[in-house]
Amino acid sequence: MPIDAALALAAEPRSGEISWTPKDVQLYHLGVGAGANPDKHSPATDPDELRYTLESRLHVLPSFATVAGAGSPGVISGLSMPGVDVDLARVLHGGQTIEIHRPLPVEGTATATSRIAAVYDKGKAAVLVMRTEVTGAEGPLWTNDAQIFVRGEGGWGGDRGPSARLEPPAGEPDKVVERPIREDQALLYRLSGDRNPLHADPEFAKVAGFERPILHGLCTYGMTLKAVVDTLLGGDVGRVRSYTTRFAGVVYPGETLRIRMWRGDGRVQVSVTAVDRDDAPVLADTLVLADTLVEHS
């Protein structure tokens, strides 16, 4: 079979040095929609957006951890690990979790160590968990878990893995925002490292079963975290402790995201849907754990 679970799990971790600059951070922020002014009638950039785009005020959205170093993201690099030999057109990003150990610096050099942490048999598909632990000179920075969904590769009788879902939040959301996706947003976002042709090549997208290129799930992931930080965390990226989601559906460039947020004790539960397709699910089981929540005016 194309996936040898025992070999993948037993393989030696891969380590390498990664580095990033303020320019990389700014490019990522632009890729997830920073710099846009929600007031379409104002010709000026929202001053709050300058913390994502201007060197003198720059901070780092924690989801930048998924692209830091401009190498292949977990989904792509996981497919080159021992015991894994699958067709990229049958691969989808199933989910993503980031645990932040300390605020991300605007530039830095670190060691990234990656391995297949789990392989699950979902019957009609396999799920690989690609774990990347990143450590800088002062200690651990972040841990990334990418869940890689491979269609048609299950059924060998392996562990099905966890299947728990978050309980739906009670009541109306505390905050609802809409974020438009530019027609060229996938082309901009891919410059941060994810060159999967699914997000740029119409012919490849058709082979993969989509009518046209889709937006990167991790772009939606970053847009959503930015919305949470800007509205419920007072614009303070340092409050984010962890962020997890399940990719429940696709988004096409040109559509609009509807992001609903429910505040809890040190947590924000989120759902993301596509406005243009009758609120079709996009992100589900989405949770941000954070320090004190303070709504930004």
Backbone bond lengths (Angstrom), bond angles and torsions (degrees), N, CA, C in turn:
res aa  C-N    CA-C-N  psi(-1)  N-CA   C-N-CA  omega(-1)  CA-C   N-CA-C  phi
1 M - - - 1.460 - - 1.528 109.73 -
2 P 1.315 119.00 152.27 1.461 121.52 -176.87 1.522 114.08 -63.15
3 I 1.342 117.83 -26.73 1.462 120.33 177.29 1.518 108.90 -110.50
4 D 1.317 116.54 118.14 1.459 122.73 174.85 1.526 106.19 -102.65
5 A 1.333 116.31 97.88 1.467 121.02 -172.63 1.524 111.66 -60.18
6 A 1.319 117.02 -42.88 1.467 120.04 -178.00 1.526 110.82 -63.26
7 L 1.329 116.67 -43.28 1.461 120.20 179.86 1.522 111.21 -66.49
8 A 1.335 116.28 -41.56 1.463 120.25 -179.14 1.528 111.18 -62.87
9 L 1.316 117.07 -42.22 1.461 121.32 -177.64 1.531 112.28 -72.98
10 A 1.336 116.27 -28.96 1.465 120.40 -177.44 1.527 113.26 -86.92
11 A 1.320 116.78 -11.20 1.463 120.49 -175.50 1.526 111.69 -63.23
12 E 1.328 116.16 146.31 1.456 121.64 177.53 1.536 110.15 -65.36
13 P 1.317 117.42 139.88 1.467 119.29 175.65 1.525 110.98 -60.34
14 R 1.303 115.20 153.05 1.457 121.21 175.56 1.513 109.13 -105.88
15 S 1.331 115.69 130.92 1.458 120.24 179.49 1.517 110.24 -122.39
16 G 1.309 116.01 147.40 1.452 121.41 177.20 1.510 110.22 -163.07
17 E 1.309 114.86 162.13 1.458 120.16 179.68 1.516 110.14 -88.20
18 I 1.321 115.97 136.66 1.457 121.51 173.56 1.521 108.43 -122.61
19 S 1.314 116.13 154.80 1.454 120.07 176.38 1.516 108.67 -148.46
20 W 1.313 116.22 158.25 1.456 121.48 179.92 1.529 108.94 -151.25
21 T 1.315 114.52 158.99 1.463 122.07 -177.39 1.524 109.48 -124.81
22 P 1.334 118.04 169.15 1.466 119.18 174.73 1.523 112.65 -56.38
23 K 1.315 118.28 -34.04 1.460 120.98 178.43 1.528 110.95 -61.85
24 D 1.337 117.66 -39.89 1.469 121.24 177.50 1.524 110.64 -63.00
25 V 1.327 115.48 -41.54 1.467 120.25 179.57 1.525 110.26 -64.60
26 Q 1.321 116.79 -44.97 1.466 120.83 179.67 1.526 111.28 -62.45
27 L 1.336 117.02 -42.53 1.464 120.48 179.26 1.524 110.74 -62.20
28 Y 1.326 116.88 -42.36 1.463 120.23 177.22 1.520 110.69 -61.69
29 H 1.320 116.77 -46.70 1.463 120.02 -179.47 1.526 111.48 -59.70
30 L 1.326 117.53 -42.24 1.462 119.87 176.26 1.523 110.50 -62.33
31 G 1.335 116.83 -36.62 1.463 121.20 179.78 1.509 113.91 -65.27
32 V 1.338 117.19 -25.37 1.472 120.25 177.76 1.533 111.47 -102.92
33 G 1.331 115.72 18.06 1.462 119.40 169.92 1.504 116.77 97.90
34 A 1.333 118.99 5.38 1.461 120.05 179.38 1.524 109.99 -65.02
35 G 1.321 115.24 151.61 1.453 121.59 179.29 1.508 113.92 94.02
36 A 1.323 117.00 -14.65 1.463 120.11 179.16 1.520 109.65 -76.40
37 N 1.316 116.24 144.72 1.466 121.35 178.35 1.524 108.49 -102.41
38 P 1.336 117.59 118.60 1.466 119.22 -179.79 1.531 113.26 -61.81
39 D 1.336 116.36 -21.72 1.463 120.63 176.51 1.525 108.57 -89.43
40 K 1.333 116.47 99.06 1.455 121.34 -174.73 1.528 112.55 -65.63
41 H 1.325 116.80 -14.57 1.458 119.96 -177.85 1.531 112.13 -92.20
42 S 1.330 116.41 -4.38 1.461 119.83 -179.38 1.523 109.67 -99.11
43 P 1.337 117.61 128.39 1.462 119.86 -179.85 1.525 113.24 -78.70
44 A 1.325 117.58 -12.05 1.460 121.13 -175.32 1.525 111.24 -95.20
45 T 1.317 115.46 150.42 1.462 120.74 174.53 1.526 109.63 -69.66
46 D 1.320 116.32 138.00 1.455 121.20 175.41 1.534 108.23 -56.88
47 P 1.325 119.27 123.91 1.471 120.76 -178.46 1.526 112.99 -55.49
48 D 1.330 118.11 -31.72 1.457 120.52 179.62 1.525 112.02 -65.39
49 E 1.333 117.03 -23.87 1.463 120.03 179.72 1.522 112.20 -73.31
50 L 1.318 117.77 -15.52 1.459 120.10 -178.17 1.524 112.37 -67.60
51 R 1.324 117.39 -22.45 1.465 118.77 177.20 1.523 111.73 -69.72
52 Y 1.322 116.31 -13.62 1.466 121.20 175.38 1.532 112.60 -100.22
53 T 1.324 117.46 -15.99 1.461 119.40 -168.31 1.522 115.36 -127.22
54 L 1.327 119.00 -16.91 1.456 121.82 -175.43 1.528 110.06 -108.82
55 E 1.340 116.65 128.25 1.460 121.22 -173.83 1.521 113.49 -53.47
56 S 1.331 117.48 -41.69 1.462 120.76 -174.47 1.518 113.51 -70.35
57 R 1.346 117.94 -15.25 1.469 120.97 -178.70 1.529 112.13 -120.41
58 L 1.304 117.14 7.28 1.465 121.57 -165.94 1.526 113.67 -64.68
59 H 1.326 115.45 131.28 1.457 121.94 164.92 1.522 107.49 -125.37
60 V 1.323 117.14 173.46 1.468 120.33 -170.97 1.517 110.77 -118.36
61 L 1.331 116.23 118.76 1.454 120.60 173.89 1.529 108.10 -63.75
62 P 1.349 119.18 127.52 1.463 120.29 -174.30 1.526 115.15 -55.45
63 S 1.325 117.96 -28.24 1.469 119.10 178.91 1.520 112.68 -67.58
64 F 1.333 118.36 -9.30 1.465 121.13 171.59 1.526 110.56 -57.23
65 A 1.327 116.18 -24.22 1.467 120.38 178.99 1.524 112.64 -56.44
66 T 1.326 118.19 -23.82 1.472 120.09 -178.81 1.526 112.49 -75.05
67 V 1.344 117.48 -14.49 1.467 120.24 -178.56 1.522 112.68 -126.67
68 A 1.325 119.36 -2.73 1.460 121.75 -176.39 1.521 110.68 -54.92
69 G 1.315 116.43 133.10 1.453 121.36 -177.04 1.505 113.49 94.70
70 A 1.356 116.59 -9.75 1.472 123.19 176.52 1.520 113.07 56.90
71 G 1.331 116.83 22.87 1.453 119.59 174.86 1.515 110.70 -89.25
72 S 1.337 116.28 -173.13 1.455 119.65 178.62 1.519 109.59 -66.19
73 P 1.333 118.21 136.35 1.462 119.75 175.85 1.522 110.39 -67.29
74 G 1.339 115.56 171.75 1.452 119.84 -175.41 1.510 114.60 -54.16
75 V 1.316 117.17 -35.33 1.464 120.15 -177.96 1.523 110.90 -63.06
76 I 1.328 117.42 -45.01 1.449 121.26 -177.36 1.519 111.11 -74.90
77 S 1.328 117.23 -47.88 1.460 119.82 -177.75 1.520 112.01 -65.24
78 G 1.334 116.96 -30.47 1.457 119.83 178.32 1.511 113.13 -64.35
79 L 1.327 117.31 -25.53 1.460 121.08 -178.53 1.522 112.54 -78.26
80 S 1.332 117.05 -8.59 1.456 120.14 177.92 1.523 112.12 -102.96
81 M 1.327 117.11 6.80 1.460 120.52 -179.98 1.527 110.65 -77.70
82 P 1.344 118.70 153.18 1.466 121.07 176.49 1.522 111.73 -55.32
83 G 1.329 116.38 139.88 1.456 121.55 179.43 1.502 114.27 86.86
84 V 1.343 117.51 -0.73 1.458 121.35 -178.37 1.532 108.82 -122.22
85 D 1.331 116.54 118.82 1.466 121.58 178.86 1.525 107.43 -144.87
86 V 1.331 116.44 89.90 1.460 120.86 -174.23 1.521 110.34 -133.01
87 D 1.328 114.82 162.26 1.455 122.42 179.04 1.528 109.38 -81.48
88 L 1.332 116.60 125.06 1.457 121.00 -177.85 1.523 112.29 -57.11
89 A 1.333 117.60 -30.93 1.467 121.04 -178.59 1.530 111.95 -67.75
90 R 1.344 118.19 -14.00 1.469 121.59 -179.91 1.527 111.88 -102.11
91 V 1.322 115.50 10.04 1.458 120.89 -174.02 1.524 110.91 -107.09
92 L 1.321 116.06 136.00 1.461 122.14 172.41 1.519 108.70 -131.04
93 H 1.317 115.48 152.00 1.456 120.95 175.55 1.523 107.07 -82.48
94 G 1.329 117.75 112.90 1.457 120.92 -174.29 1.508 114.88 -83.30
95 G 1.332 116.50 -32.47 1.460 120.00 -178.13 1.507 110.77 -174.23
96 Q 1.321 116.24 169.30 1.461 121.02 -177.24 1.515 110.08 -149.85
97 T 1.325 115.41 138.75 1.459 121.72 174.62 1.523 109.10 -133.21
98 I 1.314 116.11 135.08 1.460 122.01 172.95 1.526 107.90 -123.34
99 E 1.324 115.75 131.74 1.465 121.12 169.71 1.525 107.01 -112.55
100 I 1.326 116.36 123.36 1.456 121.75 -176.78 1.529 109.32 -98.25
101 H 1.328 116.72 121.70 1.460 120.94 -178.32 1.529 112.66 -92.76
102 R 1.336 116.51 -25.04 1.463 122.14 175.64 1.528 107.31 -160.74
103 P 1.326 118.83 155.95 1.467 119.47 -178.52 1.529 111.73 -55.91
104 L 1.323 116.71 140.05 1.458 120.98 -178.75 1.526 110.00 -74.28
105 P 1.330 117.64 130.45 1.468 119.83 177.00 1.527 110.69 -74.29
106 V 1.339 116.50 156.76 1.462 119.95 -178.42 1.521 111.90 -71.81
107 E 1.318 117.93 -19.50 1.454 121.15 169.97 1.517 107.71 -149.02
108 G 1.319 115.33 154.65 1.448 117.10 -178.30 1.510 113.08 177.70
109 T 1.323 113.82 173.21 1.459 123.35 174.34 1.518 106.72 -131.61
110 A 1.319 116.63 137.54 1.458 120.63 -176.21 1.525 109.70 -150.66
111 T 1.322 115.37 169.18 1.461 121.67 175.69 1.518 109.04 -106.26
112 A 1.333 115.92 125.11 1.468 121.72 178.43 1.521 109.13 -107.48
113 T 1.322 116.29 126.98 1.464 122.37 -179.83 1.527 108.71 -119.45
114 S 1.332 116.27 121.82 1.469 121.28 -173.27 1.520 110.99 -121.58
115 R 1.331 114.36 146.96 1.469 120.48 176.27 1.518 108.82 -158.18
116 I 1.321 116.59 161.26 1.459 121.46 170.00 1.527 107.48 -80.40
117 A 1.324 116.72 112.54 1.460 120.98 -175.36 1.524 112.54 -88.71
118 A 1.337 117.34 -22.25 1.469 120.87 -179.17 1.523 108.94 -160.76
119 V 1.343 114.82 152.12 1.458 122.44 173.15 1.521 106.99 -134.26
120 Y 1.326 117.09 122.44 1.457 121.37 -176.32 1.525 110.67 -117.36
121 D 1.320 114.87 144.73 1.460 122.26 178.93 1.529 108.19 -103.37
122 K 1.325 116.22 108.27 1.458 120.99 -179.05 1.534 112.46 -98.78
123 G 1.331 116.86 15.79 1.457 119.76 178.14 1.512 111.61 90.89
124 K 1.325 117.13 -78.91 1.460 121.50 179.60 1.528 112.09 -92.22
125 A 1.309 116.25 1.72 1.458 120.26 -179.18 1.528 109.38 -154.67
126 A 1.325 114.87 162.91 1.457 121.32 171.36 1.522 108.16 -113.74
127 V 1.323 115.93 151.07 1.463 121.40 175.28 1.523 108.06 -124.83
128 L 1.334 114.72 123.33 1.456 121.61 174.81 1.522 108.28 -103.19
129 V 1.315 116.79 140.32 1.459 120.73 173.59 1.518 107.53 -109.87
130 M 1.337 115.36 110.92 1.458 121.94 179.32 1.517 108.36 -96.20
131 R 1.325 116.87 113.65 1.472 121.55 -177.06 1.527 109.90 -104.61
132 T 1.317 115.56 129.81 1.458 121.48 177.75 1.518 108.70 -125.26
133 E 1.328 115.78 121.44 1.462 122.04 178.65 1.521 108.35 -108.84
134 V 1.321 116.13 128.22 1.456 121.68 -173.74 1.529 109.25 -118.21
135 T 1.336 114.97 128.34 1.460 121.65 -176.05 1.524 110.13 -128.83
136 G 1.317 116.39 133.20 1.452 122.14 176.23 1.519 110.83 -104.81
137 A 1.322 116.19 -171.93 1.462 120.97 -176.96 1.524 112.34 -61.76
138 E 1.338 116.85 -28.52 1.463 120.40 -176.97 1.523 113.03 -98.42
139 G 1.334 116.96 6.12 1.454 119.51 178.17 1.517 112.32 123.83
140 P 1.352 116.54 -170.04 1.466 120.81 -177.34 1.525 112.62 -59.56
141 L 1.330 115.68 138.91 1.460 121.63 177.39 1.518 111.44 -104.68
142 W 1.330 117.53 -54.02 1.463 120.24 179.89 1.515 110.54 -157.80
143 T 1.347 115.32 162.58 1.461 123.39 172.93 1.518 108.01 -126.66
144 N 1.315 116.07 127.10 1.467 123.41 178.15 1.515 110.07 -107.87
145 D 1.310 118.65 132.95 1.463 123.38 168.23 1.523 108.51 -119.57
146 A 1.326 116.72 117.28 1.463 121.36 175.55 1.520 108.74 -106.66
147 Q 1.332 116.82 124.63 1.461 121.33 176.98 1.542 108.12 -92.82
148 I 1.329 115.93 117.47 1.465 122.28 -174.95 1.523 108.57 -105.19
149 F 1.321 116.45 116.44 1.470 123.97 -176.68 1.527 108.07 -97.93
150 V 1.338 116.25 119.42 1.466 120.98 -177.18 1.528 108.59 -116.43
151 R 1.317 115.43 107.72 1.462 120.70 -177.96 1.524 111.69 -65.78
152 G 1.346 115.64 138.81 1.453 121.52 174.47 1.508 115.47 78.63
153 E 1.346 118.23 9.44 1.463 120.04 -175.73 1.527 113.65 -114.65
154 G 1.322 118.06 13.90 1.454 120.13 177.50 1.516 111.00 -96.23
155 G 1.330 115.22 -168.20 1.451 120.44 173.79 1.506 116.52 92.13
156 W 1.334 117.95 17.87 1.464 119.25 179.01 1.524 112.60 -98.72
157 G 1.338 116.75 3.62 1.455 120.20 176.63 1.509 114.38 87.56
158 G 1.326 117.44 19.90 1.453 120.86 -179.17 1.517 112.89 -84.25
159 D 1.325 115.20 179.96 1.460 123.30 179.04 1.526 109.44 -61.22
160 R 1.355 117.17 129.24 1.461 120.23 179.14 1.521 112.53 -75.45
161 G 1.322 117.43 -18.78 1.451 120.03 177.85 1.517 112.69 79.71
162 P 1.327 116.75 179.58 1.472 121.03 -178.47 1.519 111.05 -68.27
163 S 1.319 115.62 146.81 1.468 119.93 178.39 1.527 111.58 -134.93
164 A 1.335 116.50 14.79 1.464 120.42 -177.69 1.522 110.48 -66.15
165 R 1.317 115.72 141.72 1.457 122.78 176.36 1.532 108.26 -118.94
166 L 1.312 115.70 152.21 1.463 119.67 176.13 1.518 110.13 -68.07
167 E 1.319 116.02 142.96 1.452 120.12 172.86 1.522 109.00 -65.02
168 P 1.328 118.18 136.50 1.468 118.92 177.84 1.518 110.31 -58.97
169 P 1.318 118.41 137.36 1.460 120.53 -179.76 1.520 111.54 -66.61
170 A 1.317 115.35 148.14 1.464 120.37 -179.08 1.527 110.35 -88.09
171 G 1.315 115.15 143.69 1.459 120.39 173.92 1.511 113.86 78.43
172 E 1.327 113.94 -178.36 1.455 120.56 179.48 1.530 110.57 -73.81
173 P 1.310 117.82 150.33 1.466 119.60 179.16 1.521 111.55 -64.26
174 D 1.334 115.72 151.38 1.457 120.76 177.21 1.522 111.61 -75.06
175 K 1.308 116.20 -25.23 1.462 120.43 -178.92 1.524 108.76 -150.61
176 V 1.331 115.71 139.04 1.468 121.79 173.86 1.522 107.49 -132.25
177 V 1.329 116.12 126.03 1.465 119.93 176.62 1.524 108.18 -130.48
178 E 1.313 115.87 155.98 1.459 121.61 175.34 1.518 108.71 -118.34
179 R 1.326 115.25 137.98 1.452 120.88 -178.78 1.531 109.37 -128.81
180 P 1.332 118.37 113.22 1.461 121.00 178.24 1.526 111.18 -72.29
181 I 1.313 115.60 147.64 1.460 122.64 177.34 1.525 108.64 -107.93
182 R 1.302 116.58 123.55 1.450 120.27 -179.44 1.535 110.61 -67.50
183 E 1.318 116.03 152.79 1.462 120.41 178.67 1.526 111.96 -61.15
184 D 1.330 116.46 -30.88 1.465 119.89 -177.93 1.524 112.81 -101.09
185 Q 1.336 117.15 14.06 1.462 119.03 -172.51 1.527 112.92 -66.10
186 A 1.318 118.50 -37.92 1.464 120.16 178.18 1.523 110.95 -64.61
187 L 1.330 116.81 -36.27 1.462 120.74 179.33 1.529 110.69 -67.90
188 L 1.319 117.27 -34.60 1.458 121.10 176.68 1.520 111.06 -74.32
189 Y 1.330 116.78 -45.40 1.459 120.28 -176.96 1.535 111.53 -61.93
190 R 1.320 117.72 -37.26 1.472 120.56 -175.51 1.525 112.06 -64.33
191 L 1.332 118.40 -18.17 1.457 121.43 178.23 1.525 111.91 -68.99
192 S 1.337 117.73 -12.01 1.463 121.06 175.69 1.522 112.12 -83.95
193 G 1.337 118.13 -1.57 1.471 119.11 172.58 1.498 116.59 136.90
194 D 1.334 119.67 -22.91 1.467 120.74 -177.35 1.523 109.30 -91.97
195 R 1.346 116.24 95.27 1.463 121.56 -176.36 1.525 112.32 -95.71
196 N 1.321 118.39 18.95 1.462 121.15 177.86 1.534 109.22 -52.51
197 P 1.341 118.51 122.63 1.469 120.17 -177.91 1.523 114.29 -63.69
198 L 1.326 117.68 -13.39 1.457 120.98 176.78 1.523 111.52 -55.89
199 H 1.326 116.79 -26.06 1.455 121.45 -174.68 1.531 113.36 -100.12
200 A 1.340 116.39 5.45 1.464 118.71 -177.36 1.519 113.98 -142.55
201 D 1.323 117.71 -30.78 1.467 122.39 -172.03 1.534 110.43 -101.51
202 P 1.340 118.43 112.12 1.472 120.21 -178.52 1.516 113.62 -58.83
203 E 1.327 117.85 -37.25 1.464 120.24 -179.03 1.524 111.16 -68.02
204 F 1.327 116.70 -42.19 1.465 119.85 177.70 1.522 110.00 -63.85
205 A 1.329 116.98 -40.75 1.459 120.65 179.59 1.522 110.98 -59.91
206 K 1.322 117.45 -39.82 1.466 120.82 179.11 1.519 111.29 -65.37
207 V 1.334 117.07 -41.01 1.467 120.77 177.05 1.522 110.52 -60.74
208 A 1.331 115.96 -35.78 1.467 121.23 179.80 1.523 112.75 -79.77
209 G 1.352 117.41 -3.99 1.456 120.65 175.46 1.514 115.80 98.83
210 F 1.344 117.99 15.27 1.458 121.27 -179.42 1.523 110.03 -115.42
211 E 1.332 115.52 148.78 1.461 119.72 -176.75 1.520 112.47 -68.61
212 R 1.327 116.58 -25.94 1.464 121.71 178.18 1.525 107.84 -162.26
213 P 1.344 118.79 171.25 1.465 120.00 -179.78 1.527 112.54 -55.36
214 I 1.305 115.22 140.94 1.458 121.70 -179.80 1.528 110.24 -104.89
215 L 1.328 116.04 159.62 1.457 120.74 176.11 1.526 109.44 -72.62
216 H 1.318 116.69 145.47 1.462 121.16 175.08 1.534 109.87 -58.39
217 G 1.316 116.09 133.69 1.464 118.70 174.80 1.519 111.69 -57.90
218 L 1.343 116.32 -36.64 1.459 119.10 -179.35 1.522 112.68 -71.35
219 C 1.326 117.59 -19.86 1.464 119.80 172.99 1.526 109.53 -70.80
220 T 1.332 116.67 -46.90 1.462 120.51 174.38 1.524 110.60 -58.50
221 Y 1.315 116.11 -40.68 1.466 123.22 178.15 1.534 110.24 -56.88
222 G 1.337 116.84 -47.41 1.450 120.68 179.33 1.513 112.88 -68.01
223 M 1.339 117.07 -40.92 1.463 120.95 178.09 1.523 110.89 -60.21
224 T 1.318 115.97 -39.49 1.461 120.67 -178.12 1.515 111.41 -68.99
225 L 1.332 117.20 -44.41 1.463 119.26 178.63 1.523 110.63 -63.09
226 K 1.309 117.36 -39.85 1.464 120.33 177.85 1.534 110.36 -59.84
227 A 1.325 116.82 -41.23 1.463 119.76 178.61 1.532 111.19 -62.72
228 V 1.324 117.22 -40.40 1.467 120.58 178.48 1.524 110.46 -65.61
229 V 1.328 116.86 -47.77 1.470 120.85 179.98 1.527 110.55 -59.10
230 D 1.328 117.10 -44.99 1.459 120.97 -174.45 1.523 113.06 -71.63
231 T 1.334 117.71 -27.79 1.460 119.19 -174.27 1.524 114.57 -105.18
232 L 1.331 117.87 -33.35 1.466 119.89 -174.87 1.527 114.51 -118.61
233 L 1.336 117.66 -7.47 1.458 120.07 180.00 1.529 111.58 -116.58
234 G 1.336 116.80 19.32 1.451 120.32 176.30 1.513 113.74 61.87
235 G 1.341 117.22 21.83 1.458 120.47 -179.86 1.519 113.91 76.60
236 D 1.339 117.96 10.00 1.463 122.30 -174.14 1.532 110.56 -99.39
237 V 1.324 117.10 101.87 1.475 120.87 -178.94 1.522 111.90 -65.30
238 G 1.330 117.47 -23.85 1.459 121.01 -178.40 1.515 114.18 -67.89
239 R 1.328 117.53 -10.64 1.469 120.25 -179.63 1.535 112.72 -81.78
240 V 1.315 117.46 -16.49 1.464 120.50 -175.97 1.526 109.88 -74.09
241 R 1.321 116.15 129.16 1.463 121.81 178.70 1.535 111.76 -107.22
242 S 1.322 116.75 -39.52 1.463 119.72 175.50 1.524 108.25 -156.71
243 Y 1.337 113.97 161.67 1.464 119.71 -175.17 1.522 107.45 -153.58
244 T 1.328 115.26 122.23 1.463 119.05 -177.37 1.519 110.16 -134.55
245 T 1.332 116.03 149.75 1.459 120.26 177.26 1.516 110.46 -153.16
246 R 1.323 115.01 162.54 1.466 122.96 168.26 1.525 107.26 -117.64
247 F 1.319 116.50 129.30 1.459 120.50 179.30 1.527 108.91 -80.00
248 A 1.334 115.39 107.15 1.462 121.32 -170.84 1.522 113.35 -96.80
249 G 1.322 117.96 -14.55 1.455 120.39 -178.44 1.516 110.30 -171.44
250 V 1.313 115.44 168.10 1.460 119.77 -176.00 1.524 111.26 -91.02
251 V 1.336 113.85 162.59 1.461 122.61 173.69 1.516 107.11 -130.03
252 Y 1.325 115.21 140.07 1.459 119.99 176.81 1.522 109.54 -105.59
253 P 1.337 117.10 140.34 1.464 119.45 173.73 1.532 110.80 -52.26
254 G 1.323 115.90 139.82 1.462 121.64 -176.78 1.513 113.90 98.24
255 E 1.340 116.96 -13.97 1.462 120.30 178.61 1.531 110.55 -84.81
256 T 1.333 115.45 178.99 1.462 121.50 179.02 1.528 109.37 -124.96
257 L 1.318 115.40 134.15 1.464 121.07 176.62 1.525 109.91 -89.43
258 R 1.329 115.49 138.74 1.471 120.55 169.58 1.524 106.74 -109.67
259 I 1.329 116.02 119.96 1.459 121.94 -174.05 1.525 108.41 -113.60
260 R 1.328 116.14 114.38 1.462 122.47 179.89 1.525 108.58 -104.82
261 M 1.337 116.81 135.59 1.467 121.51 -175.14 1.521 110.86 -129.68
262 W 1.332 115.56 134.82 1.459 122.61 175.76 1.527 108.38 -120.09
263 R 1.330 116.71 124.30 1.460 121.01 179.33 1.512 111.38 -84.30
264 G 1.329 115.63 141.03 1.457 121.79 172.59 1.515 108.81 -134.26
265 D 1.315 116.86 -163.57 1.452 122.02 179.89 1.531 108.71 -79.56
266 G 1.324 116.12 100.61 1.461 120.61 -179.43 1.507 114.29 69.71
267 R 1.319 117.38 22.71 1.453 119.98 -176.88 1.521 110.33 -152.00
268 V 1.320 114.61 154.05 1.449 122.25 172.68 1.516 107.04 -130.39
269 Q 1.324 116.23 120.09 1.460 120.47 174.33 1.523 108.26 -95.50
270 V 1.318 116.14 138.65 1.459 120.86 -169.75 1.527 110.32 -133.34
271 S 1.329 115.42 144.55 1.466 119.99 166.53 1.519 107.33 -127.96
272 V 1.326 115.69 144.40 1.463 121.02 -178.26 1.526 108.30 -129.30
273 T 1.326 115.69 130.32 1.464 121.17 -178.90 1.522 109.83 -132.72
274 A 1.337 114.98 166.02 1.463 121.58 177.82 1.528 108.87 -96.31
275 V 1.317 116.61 112.39 1.460 121.59 -178.35 1.528 110.60 -57.56
276 D 1.312 117.21 -41.83 1.463 122.57 -172.36 1.529 113.43 -69.89
277 R 1.327 117.27 -15.95 1.467 120.55 -179.37 1.517 110.72 -122.35
278 D 1.347 114.48 50.31 1.469 121.68 174.25 1.520 112.56 55.11
279 D 1.330 115.53 43.81 1.469 121.00 178.80 1.529 112.52 59.32
280 A 1.318 116.73 42.14 1.466 120.65 174.04 1.526 108.93 -62.57
281 P 1.345 118.81 137.13 1.465 121.25 -177.42 1.526 111.95 -61.61
282 V 1.313 115.14 140.12 1.465 121.85 177.19 1.526 110.47 -121.57
283 L 1.341 117.13 -57.04 1.459 122.40 173.57 1.526 108.69 -118.82
284 A 1.328 115.43 136.55 1.467 120.98 178.75 1.527 109.17 -133.62
285 D 1.328 115.59 166.77 1.473 120.76 -179.75 1.524 110.44 48.49
286 T 1.315 114.88 46.33 1.464 121.46 -173.67 1.527 109.60 -101.96
287 L 1.328 115.76 127.92 1.464 120.27 -173.79 1.526 109.89 -142.98
288 V 1.328 115.44 129.72 1.461 122.68 173.07 1.517 107.55 -111.43
289 L 1.315 116.99 121.18 1.460 121.42 172.31 1.514 107.72 -97.09
290 A 1.324 116.04 131.37 1.457 119.27 -172.17 1.514 111.11 -151.93
291 D 1.343 114.48 164.64 1.451 120.75 171.27 1.524 108.74 -69.57
292 T 1.303 117.09 -174.44 1.466 123.89 -173.60 1.522 112.39 -39.98
293 L 1.325 114.84 129.46 1.460 120.96 -179.99 1.533 110.02 -87.44
294 V 1.319 115.40 126.95 1.461 120.43 178.10 1.516 107.24 -134.06
295 E 1.322 115.69 117.69 1.469 118.44 -178.81 1.510 109.98 -67.61
296 H 1.348 113.90 135.82 1.451 120.27 179.57 1.524 109.35 -88.51
297 S 1.315 116.65 133.68 1.466 120.78 -178.01 1.515 110.94 -74.30
